[in-house]
Amino acid sequence: MKEQEQVMKKTSIGGQALIEGVMMRGPHKTAMAVRHTSGEIREEAWDNPANSRPGWTKWPFVRGIFTFVDSMRWGYKCLMRSAELSGLEDEADAEKADEKKQKKQSAMMNALMIVSSVLGVALAVVMFMWLPIQLFSWLTHLWPALENAALRGLFEGVLRVVIFIAYLLLVSQLKDIRRTFRYHGAEHKTIFCYEKGLELTVENVRVQRRFHPRCGTSFMILMLLVGIIISILIPIHTPLLRTVIKLLLIPLTVGIGYELIKLAGRKDNAFTRIISAPGMWLQHVTTKEPDDSMIECAIAALKAVIPEDPEADRW
């Protein structure tokens, strides 16, 4: 029987790999399970805040923007917290430090995080937005015959995809990142096990696939591909102005990408298999086979967010 045919339920529960752990976000709760340096699993869980946003924020092509922001916010929070729970930060030194020194160090860390975030966003804008636009402009100055809206959009989009894949391949060579990618594999395998209605045990999870159509990697690739079509429709050629317009159109790209990823997670047909294929292929880079200790973390996080009502988390 095909893998897709074995899936009994498609859940809305999604997750994220952390530093030595996994975060799972369900319809009512968010939980994380992190492996401490002592070997024990440390867990934390929170009730999801009530959704008090206006009804229009749940409209198709709009809801994806707010979901994306929420995912980024919770993902960042859990990632930072996982570093503390794992024990990789020097807790002993922190306990010995006096209060004044702790406050000074905390302020310095916050400042460094803000600077790093700003620099990271600036670098992403330059690499993924401005550089492809500028390169094509330089090419058209050398060969004016290349000036064509479709060719411009295709060149910019394909170059962004190449940069993105090259970046993932590069960071995947780092030992710590490869370990995080193994936790990513554990997250996917555990969700597949749950969707099949199997008992959440290490043995049942271990044999599952690690490539899932609703993965964030697939979402990123879909947004890049959608961006190609949007690029073709932008009539502005001036590099700086074109970059600004593309930045302003990011919410549209996110909204379309989210609807496509929802469709891919819900349906299994020729169209959804085609749009899922690039992301599923790229998951060979962003997910690795986990060991049993990693699977245990993913199981602990997932169990903490499974709702009492079996229909509450249906995709």
C-alpha positions in Angstrom: 0.0 0.0 0.0 1.3 3.5 -0.8 2.5 5.7 2.0 -0.2 8.3 1.4 -2.9 5.7 1.5 -1.8 4.6 5.0 -2.4 8.0 6.5 -5.6 7.8 8.4 -5.7 11.4 9.6 -4.1 14.7 8.5 -3.4 16.8 11.6 -2.9 20.5 12.0 -0.2 19.9 14.6 3.1 21.2 13.4 6.5 21.5 14.9 10.0 22.8 14.7 13.5 21.5 15.5 15.2 23.2 18.4 18.6 23.1 20.0 18.6 19.5 21.3 14.9 19.2 21.2 11.6 19.7 19.4 8.7 22.1 19.7 5.1 21.0 18.8 2.2 23.4 18.3 -1.3 22.1 18.6 -4.8 23.7 18.4 -4.8 24.5 22.1 -1.2 24.1 23.4 2.4 24.6 22.5 5.0 22.3 24.0 8.7 21.7 23.8 10.9 18.8 24.9 14.6 19.3 25.2 17.4 16.9 26.0 19.5 18.3 28.8 23.2 17.6 29.0 22.5 15.3 32.0 20.5 13.1 29.7 17.0 13.9 31.0 14.2 15.4 28.9 13.1 18.8 30.1 9.6 19.8 29.0 7.6 23.0 29.0 4.1 23.7 27.7 1.9 26.7 27.3 -1.8 27.3 26.5 -2.1 29.0 23.1 -3.4 32.5 23.5 -7.0 33.0 22.5 -7.4 34.1 18.9 -9.0 37.5 19.3 -8.1 38.8 15.8 -10.9 40.1 13.6 -12.7 37.6 11.3 -11.1 39.0 8.2 -7.7 37.8 9.4 -8.9 34.2 8.8 -9.8 34.8 5.1 -7.9 32.8 2.5 -4.7 34.5 1.3 -4.8 36.7 4.4 -4.7 34.0 7.2 -1.3 32.8 6.0 0.3 36.2 6.8 -0.8 36.0 10.5 0.0 32.3 10.8 3.5 32.9 9.5 4.1 35.8 12.0 2.8 33.6 14.8 5.0 30.7 13.8 8.1 32.9 13.6 7.4 34.5 17.0 6.8 31.2 18.8 9.6 29.4 16.9 12.1 32.1 18.0 10.9 32.0 21.6 11.2 28.3 21.8 14.6 28.2 20.1 16.0 30.7 22.6 14.5 28.8 25.5 15.8 25.4 24.2 19.4 26.7 24.6 18.7 27.3 28.3 16.9 24.0 28.9 19.6 21.9 27.1 22.2 23.1 29.6 24.5 24.2 26.8 24.6 27.7 28.3 26.9 27.8 31.3 24.4 27.7 34.1 27.0 27.4 36.8 28.7 30.6 35.9 25.3 32.4 35.6 24.5 31.3 39.2 27.8 32.5 40.5 27.5 36.0 38.9 26.1 38.8 41.0 22.8 40.5 40.2 24.5 43.6 38.7 26.7 41.5 36.5 23.8 39.4 35.4 21.8 42.5 34.4 24.7 43.9 32.5 25.3 40.6 30.6 21.5 40.3 29.9 21.5 43.9 28.5 24.5 43.1 26.3 22.9 39.9 25.1 19.7 41.6 24.2 21.6 44.3 22.3 23.7 41.7 20.5 20.5 39.8 19.5 18.9 43.0 18.2 22.0 43.9 16.2 22.3 40.4 14.8 18.7 40.3 13.8 18.9 43.6 12.0 22.1 42.5 10.2 20.5 39.2 9.3 17.5 40.8 7.8 19.7 43.3 5.9 21.8 40.5 4.5 18.8 38.5 3.5 17.4 41.5 1.6 20.7 42.1 -0.2 21.2 38.4 -1.1 17.7 37.4 -2.0 16.2 40.6 -3.3 18.7 43.3 -4.4 21.5 41.0 -5.8 19.4 39.0 -8.3 17.7 42.3 -9.5 21.1 44.1 -9.8 22.8 41.2 -11.6 20.1 41.1 -14.3 20.3 44.8 -14.7 24.1 44.5 -15.2 23.5 41.8 -17.8 21.0 43.9 -19.7 23.5 46.7 -19.9 25.9 44.3 -21.5 23.3 42.6 -23.7 20.2 44.9 -24.1 18.5 42.1 -26.1 18.0 40.2 -22.8 15.5 42.8 -21.5 12.3 40.9 -21.2 9.8 40.8 -18.3 9.5 37.0 -18.3 13.2 36.4 -18.6 13.9 39.0 -15.8 11.4 37.4 -13.4 12.7 33.9 -14.2 16.3 34.9 -13.8 15.7 36.6 -10.4 13.6 33.8 -9.1 15.9 30.9 -10.1 18.9 32.7 -8.7 17.1 33.2 -5.4 16.3 29.5 -5.3 19.9 28.6 -6.1 21.1 31.0 -3.3 18.7 29.4 -0.8 19.7 25.9 -1.7 23.4 26.8 -1.6 22.9 28.3 1.8 21.2 25.2 3.2 23.8 22.9 1.8 26.6 25.1 3.3 25.1 25.3 6.8 24.2 21.6 6.7 27.9 20.8 6.9 28.1 22.4 10.3 28.0 19.7 13.1 25.4 21.6 15.3 23.1 22.3 12.3 23.2 18.7 11.2 22.2 17.7 14.7 19.3 20.1 14.5 18.3 18.7 11.2 18.2 15.2 12.8 15.7 16.6 15.4 13.8 18.0 12.3 13.6 14.4 11.0 12.3 13.2 14.4 9.6 15.8 14.3 8.3 14.7 10.9 8.5 11.0 11.7 6.5 11.5 14.9 3.8 13.5 13.2 3.5 10.8 10.5 3.2 8.1 13.2 0.4 10.1 14.9 -1.4 10.7 11.6 -1.5 6.9 11.0 -3.1 6.3 14.4 -0.2 4.3 15.6 0.9 4.2 19.2 3.6 6.9 19.8 6.5 4.6 20.6 10.1 4.9 19.5 9.8 1.7 17.5 6.7 2.9 15.6 8.2 6.4 14.9 11.6 5.1 13.8 10.2 3.4 10.6 8.2 6.4 9.4 9.2 8.7 6.5 11.0 12.0 7.4 9.7 13.9 4.4 6.4 15.7 5.1 4.4 17.9 2.6 3.6 20.5 5.3 7.2 21.2 6.2 8.4 24.8 6.6 11.1 23.9 4.0 8.4 23.2 1.5 6.7 26.5 2.4 9.9 28.5 1.8 10.4 26.9 -1.6 6.8 27.5 -2.6 7.1 31.1 -1.7 10.3 31.4 -3.8 8.4 29.8 -6.8 5.4 32.0 -6.3 7.8 34.9 -6.2 9.0 34.1 -9.8 5.4 34.6 -11.1 5.1 37.8 -9.1 8.4 39.1 -10.4 7.4 38.6 -14.0 4.3 40.8 -13.4 6.3 43.7 -11.9 6.9 46.3 -14.6 9.6 48.3 -12.7 13.2 47.7 -13.7 15.1 50.1 -11.5 17.0 47.9 -9.0 16.3 49.9 -5.8 12.6 50.6 -6.6 12.1 47.0 -7.8 13.6 45.7 -4.5 11.3 48.0 -2.4 8.2 46.8 -4.4 9.2 43.1 -3.9 9.5 43.8 -0.1 6.1 45.3 -0.1 4.7 42.3 -1.9 6.1 39.8 0.6 2.7 39.5 2.4 1.0 38.5 -0.9 3.7 35.9 -1.5 3.3 34.5 2.0 -0.5 34.4 1.6 -0.4 32.5 -1.7 2.4 30.1 -0.4 0.3 29.3 2.7 -2.8 28.4 0.7 -0.7 26.1 -1.5 0.9 24.4 1.5 -2.5 23.9 3.0 -3.8 22.4 -0.2 -0.7 20.1 -0.5 -1.3 18.9 3.1 -5.0 18.2 2.5 -5.1 16.7 -1.0 -3.1 14.1 -2.9 -3.4 14.6 -6.6 -1.2 15.4 -9.6 -1.2 19.1 -8.9 -0.3 18.8 -5.2 2.4 16.3 -5.9 4.0 18.6 -8.4 4.0 21.6 -6.1 5.2 19.5 -3.2 8.0 17.9 -5.1 10.6 20.7 -4.7 10.1 20.9 -1.0 10.1 17.2 -0.5 13.4 17.0 -2.4 14.9 19.7 -0.4 14.0 17.9 2.8 16.8 15.5 2.0 19.0 18.4 3.1 17.0 19.9 6.0 16.0 16.6 7.7 18.3 13.8 8.7 17.7 10.4 10.3 17.3 10.8 14.1 18.5 8.6 16.9 16.1 7.1 19.5 16.9 9.8 22.0 15.8 12.5 19.5 12.6 10.6 18.7 11.8 10.4 22.5 11.9 14.3 22.6 9.6 14.6 19.6 7.2 12.1 21.1 7.1 13.9 24.4 6.4 17.3 22.7 3.7 15.8 20.5 1.9 14.0 23.4 1.7 17.3 25.3 -0.3 19.1 22.6 -2.7 16.3 21.4 -6.2 17.7 22.1 -8.8 15.7 24.0 -11.2 16.1 21.0 -9.9 14.0 18.1 -11.5 16.3 15.6 -10.0 19.5 17.1 -6.6 19.1 15.2 -7.9 17.8 11.9 -6.2 19.6 9.0 
